[in-house]
Amino acid sequence: QVQLVESGGGLVQPGGSLRLSCAASGFTLDYYAIGWFRQAPGKEREGVSCISGRSGSTYYADSVKGRFTISRDNAKNTVYLQMNSLKPEDTAVYYCARSRYTYCSGYGIPTPGDMDFWGKGTLVTVSS
């Protein structure tokens, strides 16, 4: 069955870096767009980044553009989110999700309604 498992979260100081991983199983990664989302306490889940299947085109929310990089290793069936220059406002539970579609839709920022399978999330805390 389809599974997505996030890892790599933790506590990091402002300005630091983390790399999140999303290990996918039960489907061929290259056929689907994959999105990263985050949800901070008391806030709605927001789309952070998306990578399309096939083309590998990438998209970022304005709040993370220039700091985060999404990538995909089809051989390992894993999607990564490299997060640099982290800020306290990046603190959240980060989720990866599989889109129903091959390509990131709309302007590329993933929306929860486009996703059909979700991981359980990994907590990122940015604090000194």
Backbone bond lengths (Angstrom), bond angles and torsions (degrees), N, CA, C in turn:
res aa  C-N    CA-C-N  psi(-1)  N-CA   C-N-CA  omega(-1)  CA-C   N-CA-C  phi
1 Q - - - 1.446 - - 1.521 109.61 -
2 V 1.319 115.51 164.06 1.449 121.25 -178.74 1.526 110.15 -70.83
3 Q 1.315 116.22 129.34 1.464 121.54 175.71 1.514 109.95 -139.38
4 L 1.323 114.88 144.51 1.453 122.56 174.47 1.521 106.82 -131.33
5 V 1.320 116.95 127.56 1.457 121.00 -177.40 1.522 109.05 -129.02
6 E 1.339 115.21 117.06 1.456 120.92 178.83 1.535 110.66 -88.31
7 S 1.321 114.99 150.98 1.460 121.29 173.99 1.521 108.66 -154.14
8 G 1.323 115.53 167.12 1.457 120.37 174.68 1.514 115.33 105.43
9 G 1.320 117.19 -4.17 1.457 119.27 178.91 1.522 111.06 -71.75
10 G 1.325 115.24 170.46 1.458 120.22 178.92 1.507 111.40 164.28
11 L 1.313 114.65 -167.86 1.458 122.22 179.52 1.528 108.82 -97.86
12 V 1.308 116.44 129.92 1.460 121.43 -179.88 1.521 109.11 -141.26
13 Q 1.320 116.19 148.98 1.467 120.35 178.59 1.524 110.74 -78.25
14 P 1.308 116.93 154.37 1.477 119.16 174.89 1.526 110.86 -53.40
15 G 1.327 115.38 137.54 1.453 121.21 -176.71 1.509 114.05 90.09
16 G 1.320 116.82 -10.02 1.451 121.70 -178.44 1.520 112.96 -82.57
17 S 1.329 114.70 -175.89 1.466 121.63 -176.58 1.525 110.98 -132.11
18 L 1.311 114.37 152.73 1.462 122.90 171.41 1.517 108.16 -144.26
19 R 1.326 116.25 152.26 1.460 120.65 171.51 1.513 108.48 -121.29
20 L 1.323 114.69 118.50 1.460 120.70 176.02 1.518 109.55 -91.30
21 S 1.327 115.39 145.83 1.460 121.52 176.04 1.518 109.34 -120.30
22 C 1.315 115.18 147.53 1.467 122.48 176.28 1.526 105.99 -129.18
23 A 1.336 116.15 102.05 1.457 121.21 -179.95 1.514 109.15 -87.29
24 A 1.325 115.94 121.08 1.456 121.87 -176.72 1.525 110.33 -105.66
25 S 1.323 116.01 145.32 1.457 121.28 175.58 1.518 109.57 -147.25
26 G 1.321 115.33 157.01 1.455 120.28 177.54 1.518 114.68 88.43
27 F 1.329 117.20 1.14 1.460 120.72 177.03 1.527 108.78 -158.93
28 T 1.317 115.66 165.63 1.461 121.55 179.22 1.516 109.27 -89.00
29 L 1.315 115.40 115.95 1.457 121.50 -172.18 1.531 112.39 -57.34
30 D 1.315 116.86 -37.97 1.463 120.82 -173.62 1.519 112.49 -67.62
31 Y 1.311 119.20 -13.33 1.461 121.39 -177.45 1.529 112.96 -89.08
32 Y 1.343 117.35 -7.07 1.455 120.17 -172.54 1.521 111.92 -133.79
33 A 1.317 115.10 145.85 1.458 119.65 167.75 1.528 108.77 -74.60
34 I 1.324 115.33 145.89 1.453 121.79 177.98 1.528 108.63 -123.48
35 G 1.317 115.36 134.11 1.456 119.95 179.60 1.519 112.06 -116.24
36 W 1.330 114.77 149.75 1.464 121.77 169.11 1.524 107.77 -108.14
37 F 1.307 115.10 136.02 1.451 123.29 177.61 1.518 108.97 -126.69
38 R 1.322 116.00 164.80 1.455 119.50 171.50 1.520 109.46 -143.83
39 Q 1.329 113.90 154.28 1.457 119.45 178.04 1.516 108.76 -140.18
40 A 1.306 114.82 115.27 1.455 121.61 176.93 1.525 108.99 -88.39
41 P 1.333 117.62 157.46 1.471 120.11 -179.83 1.516 111.52 -55.24
42 G 1.324 116.00 129.44 1.451 121.39 177.05 1.512 115.10 76.70
43 K 1.327 116.87 5.69 1.468 120.08 -179.08 1.525 110.83 -120.02
44 E 1.328 114.59 162.55 1.456 119.28 177.42 1.531 110.29 -76.06
45 R 1.313 114.48 156.91 1.468 119.89 175.31 1.531 108.61 -68.07
46 E 1.332 116.29 133.29 1.454 119.75 -178.54 1.524 110.58 -124.99
47 G 1.307 115.78 146.63 1.452 121.16 176.61 1.515 110.27 -76.01
48 V 1.322 116.09 135.47 1.455 121.99 -177.41 1.527 111.00 -108.33
49 S 1.323 116.06 -46.39 1.457 119.88 -174.78 1.519 109.43 -160.75
50 C 1.334 115.14 156.61 1.459 120.72 178.95 1.522 108.89 -142.77
51 I 1.334 115.68 144.84 1.463 120.79 173.16 1.520 107.60 -127.74
52 S 1.319 115.62 127.43 1.455 120.23 -178.03 1.518 111.45 -75.61
53 G 1.325 115.79 150.26 1.448 120.10 167.76 1.524 108.85 -69.46
54 R 1.330 116.62 168.39 1.464 122.67 179.22 1.529 112.54 59.29
55 S 1.329 117.99 -74.62 1.473 120.54 -173.38 1.524 112.88 -72.40
56 G 1.345 116.89 -30.50 1.454 119.44 -175.64 1.510 113.87 73.31
57 S 1.332 117.32 14.48 1.465 119.68 177.43 1.524 110.15 -62.11
58 T 1.323 115.74 143.67 1.464 120.50 -175.22 1.527 111.17 -121.24
59 Y 1.312 115.70 151.76 1.453 122.76 -176.88 1.528 108.28 -143.12
60 Y 1.347 114.83 148.46 1.460 119.87 -176.52 1.518 110.80 -138.91
61 A 1.327 115.21 144.77 1.452 119.75 169.09 1.527 109.01 -66.76
62 D 1.324 116.40 150.14 1.465 120.28 -178.36 1.530 111.37 -57.36
63 S 1.314 116.66 -33.36 1.460 120.67 -175.52 1.533 113.34 -66.65
64 V 1.337 117.26 -18.04 1.470 120.03 -177.54 1.523 112.54 -121.64
65 K 1.329 117.26 -4.71 1.453 120.60 -176.36 1.520 110.15 -60.56
66 G 1.336 115.52 132.56 1.454 121.12 -178.82 1.516 113.65 89.23
67 R 1.330 116.90 -12.43 1.466 120.96 -179.95 1.530 112.24 -114.96
68 F 1.323 116.78 -33.88 1.462 121.96 -177.90 1.524 109.45 -107.18
69 T 1.338 115.37 147.60 1.462 121.08 176.06 1.518 109.35 -134.88
70 I 1.317 116.08 125.62 1.466 121.46 176.73 1.514 108.53 -99.37
71 S 1.336 116.00 141.95 1.455 120.66 178.87 1.521 109.00 -149.84
72 R 1.330 114.21 169.26 1.463 119.21 -174.67 1.519 108.78 -140.78
73 D 1.337 116.50 137.75 1.464 122.70 173.34 1.521 106.64 -118.72
74 N 1.329 115.76 99.31 1.464 119.30 -176.29 1.519 112.19 -64.19
75 A 1.326 116.91 -33.38 1.471 119.86 -179.54 1.529 111.16 -63.64
76 K 1.323 115.54 -34.47 1.471 120.54 179.52 1.521 112.17 -95.98
77 N 1.332 116.59 -2.06 1.471 121.70 -177.66 1.526 110.95 52.37
78 T 1.322 115.19 45.71 1.463 120.77 -174.70 1.524 110.16 -134.79
79 V 1.318 115.04 140.01 1.460 122.37 173.74 1.527 107.86 -112.54
80 Y 1.307 115.70 140.54 1.464 121.24 -177.80 1.522 111.11 -117.60
81 L 1.315 115.08 153.93 1.465 121.41 170.14 1.520 107.18 -131.31
82 Q 1.321 115.30 103.65 1.466 121.14 176.09 1.507 108.51 -83.76
83 M 1.308 116.96 122.57 1.464 122.16 -176.11 1.524 108.81 -118.19
84 N 1.311 116.34 116.43 1.465 122.99 179.56 1.524 109.96 -116.25
85 S 1.317 115.13 164.41 1.472 121.65 177.98 1.525 110.99 49.24
86 L 1.297 115.32 48.94 1.464 120.30 -174.67 1.523 111.06 -66.59
87 K 1.329 114.63 146.10 1.456 123.20 -179.07 1.527 109.39 -120.71
88 P 1.308 117.48 157.08 1.476 118.92 177.63 1.531 112.47 -55.13
89 E 1.328 117.40 -32.89 1.464 119.85 -179.47 1.526 112.85 -72.75
90 D 1.329 118.35 -5.22 1.461 121.23 172.88 1.524 112.07 -82.62
91 T 1.320 116.81 -7.23 1.461 121.14 179.23 1.521 110.56 -60.55
92 A 1.332 115.85 124.22 1.466 121.21 -176.94 1.526 108.88 -178.58
93 V 1.307 115.03 169.19 1.463 120.67 165.39 1.527 106.71 -86.88
94 Y 1.323 115.42 128.28 1.462 121.45 -178.16 1.523 109.26 -104.09
95 Y 1.328 114.82 132.59 1.452 122.44 -179.10 1.523 110.26 -121.63
96 C 1.318 116.54 143.54 1.466 119.59 166.12 1.527 107.33 -106.85
97 A 1.313 114.97 153.11 1.452 120.83 -177.25 1.522 109.74 -148.93
98 R 1.326 115.09 150.02 1.463 120.83 177.03 1.524 109.36 -94.24
99 S 1.319 115.04 133.45 1.454 119.81 176.25 1.525 110.30 -79.32
100 R 1.323 114.99 157.37 1.467 120.20 171.79 1.524 110.67 -73.02
101 Y 1.312 117.35 -13.17 1.450 122.78 -171.06 1.525 111.55 -116.64
102 T 1.321 115.86 160.06 1.458 121.04 177.36 1.521 111.55 -72.36
103 Y 1.333 115.49 -36.32 1.463 120.52 -174.55 1.523 110.94 -113.44
104 C 1.313 115.80 145.04 1.459 120.78 173.89 1.515 108.06 -58.08
105 S 1.319 116.57 135.30 1.459 120.40 -171.60 1.509 111.95 -94.97
106 G 1.312 115.50 167.39 1.449 122.20 175.80 1.516 111.73 56.86
107 Y 1.314 116.56 -130.04 1.457 121.73 178.94 1.528 111.75 -83.93
108 G 1.321 116.61 5.04 1.457 120.73 173.53 1.507 114.20 99.99
109 I 1.334 117.40 -21.69 1.460 119.07 178.64 1.519 107.53 -74.12
110 P 1.327 117.46 124.88 1.469 118.54 -173.83 1.526 111.99 -68.51
111 T 1.318 115.33 146.54 1.463 121.12 174.88 1.527 108.83 -120.38
112 P 1.319 117.68 143.76 1.472 119.66 -176.35 1.525 113.89 -54.97
113 G 1.329 116.90 -33.93 1.460 120.29 -178.23 1.514 114.46 -65.93
114 D 1.357 116.74 -18.36 1.464 120.55 179.00 1.513 112.81 -84.59
115 M 1.347 116.35 -10.82 1.463 121.32 -171.93 1.519 112.13 -98.51
116 D 1.351 115.58 143.01 1.470 118.28 179.37 1.524 114.07 -115.12
117 F 1.312 118.32 -18.41 1.464 120.83 176.18 1.520 109.22 -137.26
118 W 1.341 114.60 141.45 1.455 121.79 -175.53 1.518 110.87 -128.60
119 G 1.335 114.99 149.00 1.446 119.73 167.20 1.521 109.99 -82.88
120 K 1.335 115.46 178.18 1.461 119.84 -177.33 1.521 112.91 -90.50
121 G 1.310 117.29 -9.74 1.450 121.04 173.52 1.515 113.93 98.23
122 T 1.332 114.76 158.07 1.463 122.22 174.91 1.525 107.40 -138.14
123 L 1.327 116.46 136.68 1.456 121.69 -173.76 1.525 110.93 -86.35
124 V 1.320 114.94 129.62 1.458 122.51 173.62 1.528 107.91 -115.67
125 T 1.319 115.47 123.63 1.462 121.04 178.45 1.516 108.58 -121.72
126 V 1.325 115.29 122.12 1.469 120.96 179.20 1.523 107.44 -110.83
127 S 1.317 115.17 109.67 1.462 119.82 -174.74 1.515 109.85 -159.07
128 S 1.327 114.69 148.35 1.455 119.24 174.98 1.520 110.80 -93.86
